[in-house]
Amino acid sequence: MQFHSEAAIDPVNAADERRRMSDYGQIRDAARVNDPELAVSGRLESIRDRLDAEIFAVLLWNLPEISLICRHGEDAVETGPLDPTLTAAFREISIHAFPALNRDRDLAHLVGESWGINVNQLLCLPLQHPGEPVLGVAIAVTGPGTHGFDSGDDDYFDTAVEMLSLAVANARARRGLDLLNESNRELDLAAEIQRKLLPTLDPAYSPVQGLNRPARTVSGDFYDYLSLPGGRFPFALGDVSGKGMKAALLMSKTASLFRCLAKTIDDPAELLSIINREICETATQGMFVTMVTGVYDSVSGVVRFANAGHEPPLLRRPDRNYIEFPAESPPIGIVENLELETFETDLGGGEFYIFSDGLTEFACEGEMLGVTGLIQMVESSKTMPLSERLDTVLAALDADGWAAHDDLTALTIDGAWVRRHG
């Protein structure tokens, strides 16, 4: 009977293999962080040692822009700004030309000048994850009197750079996701603040009611109303041009100005003029606000209002006839000396509607709702209390497949409120 002994294992090769696998494991771990610099810096020393290189370095030029250099005999990684000349040389190189650079003496000389070393041999590869832009370059160099890189070094370098590319790409993606989540949290907070700015007077105590439905997380529209002594109810509705956070910030400023000024300024045209001057004094980057503001006297039933470039308010009389009041002035925030006029109308027990164009621009199969469609929807729900009517109209539009593409805001004044509530 013959026994065959197992082949002897070379302890040097086994140790080398364990070290290589450990290096790969460390590089894989780097893919779990959200800082590209951190994903790279902790791995440079082990890669440099494995290659027995004088220097192993990574230049990142695609967020962030940083140079990371690990020198032989030094544990700390040098971090600093990119060398403009060296970076430009690598950025101008075609991806397919990188393998030939390992024999490019001019490039080796440029690297040596930048890092203060006489380069014997150079290895370089772009940091690039498939389908992504080039993030930077990895460079390994040997100094004078040292052996060059062999085929095993080439293979290891290729794999190490591939895994570093993955680590950097993942770190950038994680950072982007973290920033997106942070931005979303800020938007949610801004939306919550906006909602708290909206008035919440019970319909039993106010003839004025409103509705706001943002197209996005935050809104560029607003409405507001107050209850003042003597049965007076100042009100406003505005629509800021543009969308997003800039529109929301301008909306908040405009709404705050109205709430402050409406308590002491009774004339709508004067109030709008003051708000306009305040908005014009600050840089709005071409943004403007269409706005209607007014005061409803619940004792007399009279509404006084001024309109700066906004959609015409609608008066629904008890006989179901509608009257529009077109704007005769441009929006606020465009010209400093804005000429405005205060209009007056007796509701006569009717209803007053102010709305943003997001309502009339409700669309379905290429058709917009328009003012005519809005009137039809109002009439179809005329038996409902006015405080519930707008919600009913929107619910019906949603159910029929109509879609809003802009912030949607409306405000109503019930001219028969006093008769019902005394």
Order of alpha helices (4+ residues) and beta strands (2+ residues): alpha-alpha-alpha-beta-beta-beta-alpha-alpha-alpha-beta-beta-alpha-beta-beta-beta-alpha-alpha-beta-beta-beta-beta-beta-beta-alpha-beta-beta-alpha-alpha-beta-alpha
